[in-house]
Amino acid sequence: MYKIDFSFLQSKSYTNEEIKHIEEDLNHKYKNILRNSIHHPNHLKISGCLTCGADRTMDTPIDNRRIVEVECKGMLGCHFAEVSNELAKTPEVGDKVIISSEDYIEIGIVEENSELIKIKRAELGLYGEKLPIIQRIASEQDLQKYNKNLADESSAKPFFLKQIEKHNLCMKLVHIHYQFDRKRLFFFYTSDGRVDFRELAKDLAAEFKTRIELRQIGVRDEARCIGGLGTCGREFCCSAFLNNFKRISTQLASDQNLNSNLSKLSGPCGKLKCCISFEIDEN
């Protein structure tokens, strides 16, 4: 996690503007500490935890490509992307960019573009893999197309709900996403079991005149997609910073002498809270 969440200050006597200023100032200092941890031009070395002093020395080759972290809807999600050589300047945080891969073109927002990406990728063991390419900064025409896609996603919802009722399918619609190039239209849903949606897919393809993909997701993915606040009062961990889900068991709670009441250990998704695993030493 390379950004400190100061949302807890909202319960204090601070204005939103003051909280924003505090967050920007302290996160800037925090990022400078992390940047100073990069010593060697070709290798990344981090010796010692920044807070507790625990030894976490790494010696990982640095990927010298121009890589940024982007957030997209649909299948890409939060992902690393390589900046095209045709772009003279690396996109700034907050820029909307057009991203291409072998089978799709998407629009995304740059979340991080600093040297911190080198640290994060090293921790994840990533080096030299093939990445989506950022082709350009989104133009006004691109943004108009993106806004049209958003509007069409909303208008597709009533038709989808009508069709699942028509075919008597037990499905809960979570999210609809038009691929930026409109070559695919995704419907993400949850269901207690397997769903035979072949007839539904035919009706959707006939209505929207594009390739239809229906993707069943789990309840934890649903919580990540929708977002919200946990019982701690802070944003869901899965929405805020988790890249993948770990297997959480009641044994983890027992090892920490936590309350055995499952209702208190479960998150809004109905599964055991992801934070139960945070205190477990993986080594």
C-alpha positions as CSV (number, residue, x, y, z in Angstrom):
1,M,0.0,0.0,0.0
2,Y,1.7,3.2,-1.2
3,K,-0.9,5.8,-0.2
4,I,-2.0,6.5,3.4
5,D,-5.8,6.8,3.9
6,F,-6.7,9.7,6.1
7,S,-10.5,9.3,5.8
8,F,-10.6,8.7,9.6
9,L,-10.0,12.4,10.1
10,Q,-13.5,13.2,8.8
11,S,-14.8,12.4,12.3
12,K,-12.5,15.0,13.8
13,S,-12.8,18.8,13.7
14,Y,-11.3,19.2,10.2
15,T,-12.8,20.6,7.1
16,N,-12.7,18.6,3.9
17,E,-10.1,21.1,2.5
18,E,-7.9,20.7,5.5
19,I,-8.1,16.9,5.3
20,K,-7.2,17.1,1.6
21,H,-4.2,19.3,2.4
22,I,-3.0,17.0,5.2
23,E,-3.4,13.9,3.0
24,E,-1.4,15.5,0.1
25,D,1.4,16.7,2.3
26,L,2.0,13.5,4.3
27,N,1.6,11.2,1.3
28,H,4.2,13.4,-0.5
29,K,6.6,12.9,2.4
30,Y,5.8,9.2,2.5
31,K,6.5,8.7,-1.2
32,N,9.8,10.6,-0.8
33,I,10.9,8.1,1.9
34,L,10.1,5.2,-0.5
35,R,11.9,6.9,-3.4
36,N,15.0,7.3,-1.3
37,S,15.0,3.5,-0.7
38,I,16.0,3.0,-4.3
39,H,19.8,2.9,-4.2
40,H,21.3,1.1,-7.2
41,P,20.5,2.2,-10.8
42,N,19.9,-1.4,-11.9
43,H,18.7,-3.1,-8.8
44,L,16.2,-2.3,-6.2
45,K,17.3,-2.6,-2.5
46,I,15.0,-2.1,0.4
47,S,16.6,-2.9,3.7
48,G,14.4,-2.8,6.7
49,C,10.7,-2.0,7.2
50,L,10.1,1.7,7.2
51,T,8.0,1.5,10.4
52,C,9.1,-1.5,12.5
53,G,12.7,-2.1,11.3
54,A,12.0,-5.7,10.2
55,D,14.4,-7.0,7.6
56,R,12.8,-7.0,4.2
57,T,15.9,-6.7,1.9
58,M,15.2,-7.2,-1.8
59,D,17.6,-7.4,-4.7
60,T,15.4,-7.4,-7.8
61,P,16.2,-6.3,-11.3
62,I,14.4,-3.1,-12.3
63,D,12.2,-3.0,-15.3
64,N,13.4,0.2,-17.0
65,R,10.4,0.5,-19.3
66,R,8.1,3.5,-18.7
67,I,5.4,1.8,-16.7
68,V,2.4,3.4,-15.0
69,E,-0.5,2.0,-13.0
70,V,-4.0,2.5,-14.5
71,E,-7.5,1.9,-13.3
72,C,-10.0,0.6,-15.9
73,K,-13.5,-0.8,-15.7
74,G,-14.3,-4.1,-17.2
75,M,-11.8,-7.0,-17.4
76,L,-8.6,-5.0,-17.1
77,G,-9.3,-3.5,-13.6
78,C,-6.2,-2.0,-11.9
79,H,-3.2,-2.9,-14.0
80,F,0.3,-1.9,-15.0
81,A,0.6,-0.5,-18.5
82,E,3.6,0.5,-20.6
83,V,3.8,3.9,-22.1
84,S,4.2,3.9,-25.9
85,N,7.4,5.2,-27.4
86,E,5.4,7.5,-29.5
87,L,4.4,9.4,-26.3
88,A,7.1,11.9,-25.5
89,K,5.8,12.6,-22.0
90,T,4.7,10.1,-19.3
91,P,1.0,10.6,-18.5
92,E,0.3,12.4,-15.2
93,V,-1.7,10.9,-12.3
94,G,-5.4,11.6,-13.1
95,D,-5.0,11.6,-16.9
96,K,-7.4,9.6,-18.9
97,V,-5.5,7.4,-21.4
98,I,-6.3,5.0,-24.2
99,I,-4.9,1.5,-23.6
100,S,-4.5,-1.3,-26.2
101,S,-3.8,-5.0,-26.0
102,E,-4.1,-7.9,-28.4
103,D,-7.9,-8.1,-28.2
104,Y,-9.2,-4.9,-26.8
105,I,-8.9,-1.1,-26.5
106,E,-9.9,0.5,-23.2
107,I,-9.9,3.9,-21.5
108,G,-8.4,4.2,-18.0
109,I,-7.2,6.7,-15.4
110,V,-3.5,6.9,-14.4
111,E,-3.3,6.1,-10.6
112,E,0.5,6.1,-10.2
113,N,3.4,7.1,-12.4
114,S,6.4,7.5,-10.0
115,E,9.3,5.3,-9.1
116,L,7.1,3.7,-6.5
117,I,5.9,1.5,-9.3
118,K,9.4,-0.1,-9.3
119,I,9.1,-1.0,-5.6
120,K,5.6,-2.4,-6.1
121,R,6.5,-4.5,-9.1
122,A,9.6,-5.8,-7.3
123,E,7.5,-6.9,-4.3
124,L,5.1,-8.6,-6.7
125,G,8.0,-10.3,-8.5
126,L,7.1,-8.7,-11.9
127,Y,9.8,-8.1,-14.5
128,G,9.8,-8.0,-18.3
129,E,6.3,-9.4,-18.8
130,K,4.1,-8.3,-21.7
131,L,1.9,-5.3,-20.7
132,P,-1.0,-3.4,-22.2
133,I,0.2,-0.3,-24.1
134,I,-0.8,3.3,-23.4
135,Q,-1.3,4.7,-26.9
136,R,-2.3,8.3,-26.1
137,I,-3.9,10.7,-23.8
138,A,-7.6,10.6,-24.3
139,S,-8.8,13.3,-26.7
140,E,-12.1,15.2,-26.5
141,Q,-13.5,12.9,-29.1
142,D,-12.4,9.9,-27.0
143,L,-14.1,11.4,-23.9
144,Q,-17.3,11.9,-25.8
145,K,-17.2,8.2,-26.9
146,Y,-16.5,7.2,-23.3
147,N,-19.5,9.2,-22.1
148,K,-21.7,7.6,-24.7
149,N,-20.6,4.2,-23.6
150,L,-21.5,5.0,-20.0
151,A,-25.0,6.2,-21.1
152,D,-25.5,3.1,-23.1
153,E,-24.4,0.9,-20.2
154,S,-27.2,2.5,-18.1
155,S,-29.8,2.1,-20.8
156,A,-28.9,-1.6,-21.2
157,K,-29.8,-2.5,-17.6
158,P,-33.6,-2.5,-17.9
159,F,-33.5,-4.7,-21.0
160,F,-31.2,-7.2,-19.3
161,L,-33.4,-7.4,-16.2
162,K,-36.4,-7.9,-18.4
163,Q,-34.7,-10.7,-20.3
164,I,-33.6,-12.6,-17.2
165,E,-37.2,-12.4,-15.9
166,K,-38.4,-13.7,-19.3
167,H,-36.1,-16.7,-19.2
168,N,-36.6,-17.2,-15.5
169,L,-32.9,-17.1,-14.6
170,C,-31.6,-16.7,-11.1
171,M,-29.0,-14.0,-11.7
172,K,-28.2,-10.8,-9.9
173,L,-26.7,-8.1,-12.1
174,V,-23.7,-6.3,-10.6
175,H,-22.2,-4.2,-13.4
176,I,-22.4,-3.5,-17.1
177,H,-19.4,-2.5,-19.1
178,Y,-18.9,-1.5,-22.8
179,Q,-15.4,-2.0,-24.0
180,F,-14.1,1.3,-25.3
181,D,-14.1,0.2,-28.9
182,R,-17.6,-1.2,-28.4
183,K,-16.5,-4.6,-29.8
184,R,-17.7,-6.3,-26.6
185,L,-20.4,-5.7,-24.0
186,F,-19.9,-7.3,-20.6
187,F,-22.5,-8.2,-18.1
188,F,-21.2,-9.1,-14.6
189,Y,-23.5,-11.0,-12.4
190,T,-23.6,-13.2,-9.3
191,S,-25.6,-16.4,-8.8
192,D,-25.8,-19.3,-6.3
193,G,-25.2,-21.8,-9.0
194,R,-24.4,-22.4,-12.7
195,V,-26.7,-20.5,-15.1
196,D,-27.6,-21.6,-18.6
197,F,-27.7,-18.2,-20.3
198,R,-27.4,-19.3,-24.0
199,E,-30.9,-18.0,-25.0
200,L,-30.3,-14.8,-22.9
201,A,-27.0,-14.2,-24.8
202,K,-28.8,-14.6,-28.1
203,D,-31.4,-12.0,-27.1
204,L,-28.7,-9.6,-25.9
205,A,-26.6,-9.9,-29.1
206,A,-29.7,-9.3,-31.2
207,E,-30.5,-6.2,-29.2
208,F,-27.1,-4.6,-28.9
209,K,-25.5,-5.8,-32.1
210,T,-22.1,-6.6,-30.6
211,R,-20.3,-9.5,-28.9
212,I,-21.9,-10.3,-25.5
213,E,-19.9,-11.7,-22.6
214,L,-21.7,-12.7,-19.4
215,R,-19.2,-13.1,-16.5
216,Q,-20.2,-14.8,-13.2
217,I,-18.3,-13.2,-10.3
218,G,-18.1,-14.1,-6.6
219,V,-19.6,-12.1,-3.8
220,R,-16.1,-10.7,-2.8
221,D,-15.7,-9.4,-6.4
222,E,-19.1,-7.9,-6.1
223,A,-18.2,-6.0,-3.0
224,R,-15.0,-4.8,-4.7
225,C,-17.0,-3.6,-7.7
226,I,-19.7,-1.8,-5.7
227,G,-17.5,-0.4,-2.9
228,G,-18.6,0.9,0.4
229,L,-17.6,1.2,4.1
230,G,-16.7,-1.7,6.4
231,T,-17.7,-2.0,10.0
232,C,-14.5,-0.2,10.9
233,G,-15.8,2.9,9.1
234,R,-13.2,2.8,6.3
235,E,-13.4,1.9,2.7
236,F,-13.5,-1.8,1.8
237,C,-9.9,-3.2,1.7
238,C,-10.8,-5.0,-1.6
239,S,-11.8,-1.7,-3.2
240,A,-9.0,0.4,-1.7
241,F,-5.8,-1.5,-2.2
242,L,-6.1,-5.4,-2.4
243,N,-4.9,-6.8,-5.7
244,N,-6.1,-10.3,-5.0
245,F,-8.0,-12.3,-2.5
246,K,-6.4,-14.7,0.0
247,R,-8.1,-17.7,1.5
248,I,-9.4,-16.7,4.9
249,S,-10.3,-19.4,7.4
250,T,-11.7,-19.4,10.9
251,Q,-8.3,-20.8,12.0
252,L,-6.7,-17.5,11.2
253,A,-9.2,-15.8,13.6
254,S,-8.6,-18.5,16.2
255,D,-4.8,-18.0,16.1
256,Q,-5.3,-14.3,16.9
257,N,-7.8,-15.0,19.7
258,L,-10.5,-13.1,17.9
259,N,-14.2,-13.2,18.7
260,S,-15.6,-16.6,17.5
261,N,-18.9,-14.9,16.5
262,L,-18.9,-15.4,12.7
263,S,-21.3,-12.5,12.2
264,K,-18.8,-10.1,13.7
265,L,-15.9,-11.6,11.7
266,S,-17.8,-11.5,8.4
267,G,-17.8,-8.5,6.0
268,P,-20.7,-7.1,4.0
269,C,-20.1,-9.7,1.3
270,G,-20.9,-12.4,3.8
271,K,-17.4,-13.9,3.7
272,L,-14.7,-13.6,6.5
273,K,-13.1,-10.2,6.5
274,C,-9.9,-9.9,4.4
275,C,-8.2,-8.0,7.2
276,I,-8.1,-11.1,9.4
277,S,-5.1,-12.2,7.3
278,F,-3.2,-8.9,7.7
279,E,-1.5,-9.9,11.0
280,I,-0.3,-13.3,9.8
281,D,3.4,-13.6,9.0
282,E,3.7,-15.3,5.6
283,N,7.3,-16.2,6.3
